[in-house]
Protein backbone atom coordinates (compact mmCIF):
# COMPACT_ATOMS: atom_id res chain seq x y z
CA UNK A 1 0.00 0.00 0.00
CA UNK A 2 1.29 3.47 -0.87
CA UNK A 3 0.91 5.21 2.51
CA UNK A 4 2.14 8.54 1.15
CA UNK A 5 -0.69 8.53 -1.38
CA UNK A 6 -3.17 7.47 1.30
CA UNK A 7 -1.95 10.23 3.63
CA UNK A 8 -2.04 12.87 0.90
CA UNK A 9 -5.60 11.92 -0.07
CA UNK A 10 -6.83 11.91 3.51
CA UNK A 11 -5.17 15.23 4.30
CA UNK A 12 -6.75 16.75 1.21
CA UNK A 13 -10.16 15.64 2.54
CA UNK A 14 -9.39 16.83 6.08
CA UNK A 15 -8.06 20.22 4.95
CA UNK A 16 -10.06 21.33 1.91
CA UNK A 17 -8.66 24.88 2.11
CA UNK A 18 -5.16 23.44 1.62
CA UNK A 19 -6.15 20.85 -0.99
CA UNK A 20 -4.20 22.36 -3.89
CA UNK A 21 -1.12 23.03 -1.76
CA UNK A 22 -1.16 19.45 -0.42
CA UNK A 23 -1.63 18.08 -3.92
CA UNK A 24 1.25 20.12 -5.33
CA UNK A 25 3.72 19.73 -2.44
CA UNK A 26 6.42 17.28 -3.42
CA UNK A 27 9.52 17.40 -1.26
CA UNK A 28 11.06 14.88 1.11
CA UNK A 29 9.91 16.37 4.43
CA UNK A 30 6.23 16.69 3.46
CA UNK A 31 6.25 13.32 1.69
CA UNK A 32 7.60 11.67 4.85
CA UNK A 33 4.93 13.33 7.01
CA UNK A 34 2.18 12.32 4.60
CA UNK A 35 3.44 8.73 4.58
CA UNK A 36 3.51 8.64 8.39
CA UNK A 37 0.02 10.13 8.49
CA UNK A 38 -1.28 7.57 5.99
CA UNK A 39 0.13 4.69 8.02
CA UNK A 40 -1.21 6.06 11.32
CA UNK A 41 -4.65 6.81 9.85
CA UNK A 42 -4.98 3.30 8.40
CA UNK A 43 -4.02 1.76 11.76
CA UNK A 44 -6.44 4.08 13.59
CA UNK A 45 -9.24 3.02 11.24
CA UNK A 46 -8.41 -0.65 11.77
CA UNK A 47 -8.65 -0.13 15.53
CA UNK A 48 -11.98 1.67 15.15
CA UNK A 49 -13.38 -1.34 13.30
CA UNK A 50 -12.55 -3.73 16.14
CA UNK A 51 -15.41 -4.75 18.42
CA UNK A 52 -13.45 -4.01 21.58
CA UNK A 53 -10.38 -1.93 20.76
CA UNK A 54 -7.88 -1.15 23.48
CA UNK A 55 -8.72 2.43 24.53
CA UNK A 56 -5.04 3.23 25.08
CA UNK A 57 -4.18 2.23 21.52
CA UNK A 58 -7.11 4.22 20.16
CA UNK A 59 -6.05 7.31 22.11
CA UNK A 60 -2.44 6.87 21.01
CA UNK A 61 -3.35 6.73 17.32
CA UNK A 62 -5.89 9.57 17.60
CA UNK A 63 -3.18 11.74 19.21
CA UNK A 64 -0.57 10.69 16.65
CA UNK A 65 -2.86 11.53 13.73
CA UNK A 66 -3.68 14.92 15.24
CA UNK A 67 0.01 15.72 15.81
CA UNK A 68 0.88 14.74 12.25
CA UNK A 69 -1.99 16.88 10.91
CA UNK A 70 -0.67 19.82 12.96
CA UNK A 71 2.87 19.26 11.69
CA UNK A 72 1.68 19.11 8.09
CA UNK A 73 -0.28 22.36 8.51
CA UNK A 74 2.77 24.07 10.03
CA UNK A 75 4.97 22.84 7.22
CA UNK A 76 2.53 24.01 4.55
CA UNK A 77 2.37 27.43 6.19
CA UNK A 78 6.13 27.82 6.11
CA UNK A 79 6.94 26.30 2.73
CA UNK A 80 8.23 28.48 -0.05
CA UNK A 81 6.22 28.46 -3.30
CA UNK A 82 9.40 27.16 -4.97
CA UNK A 83 9.03 23.92 -3.00
CA UNK A 84 5.87 22.88 -4.82
CA UNK A 85 5.82 21.29 -8.25
N, C-alpha and C positions, 0 to 999 in steps of 0.2 A: 504494500500500500504506500502511496506517495503522501507522506504526512505533511510535507510542505504544501502540497496542493490542497489537501484537506484543510489545513490551518488557514491558508489564504482564503479559501471559499467561505469558511465559517466566519472569519474576521470581516469579510466583506458583507456578510449578512448581519453580523453584530454591530457593525459601524457603517451604516449606509452613507453617512456624510463623508467618509474617508474611502469609499469604495474605489474610486479611480486611482487614488494615491496608493492604496494597497495593491491594486491590480498592476500598477506600473512599477512599483518598487522592486528592484532586482539587484540586491547586493548582499554579500555574505551575512552580515549581522541580522538584517531583517529576515532573510531566508531561514537562518538558524532559529530565530524566535518563532517564525510561522510553523516550522517543522515541530518544534517543541510544543507549541500550542495545539497543533493537529493531533499529536500523540496523546497529550493530556486530555483533550476534549473527547477523543475516542474512548479512552479508558474511563473517563467520567461517565460517558453515556452507557458503557457496558455495566458499570456499577449501578447506575440508575435502573437498569433493566432487571437486575437481580431481585428476587422476592424479598430477601432479607440482607441487604448490603450492610457491611460494617460501617457504622456512622463515622468512625474516625477516618476511614479511607475516603468516604464521600466528602467529608469536610476538607481533607487534605487536597483532593483533586479539584474541588470547587475553589479553594484558596489559590491553588497553583494556576488554574485557568484565569482567575481574576488578576493575579500578579502578571501573568504573561500578557494579558490584554492591556494592562496599564503600561507595561514596558513597550509594547508595540505602539501604543498611542504616543508615548513620550518620544520614541524614536522617529515616528512620522512627523511629529511637530518640529523636530530639530534637524531633519534631513534637508540637505541642499537639493534644489531642483535638478542639479546635475547628476544626482545619485539615482534618478529614475530613468527608465529606458529612454 
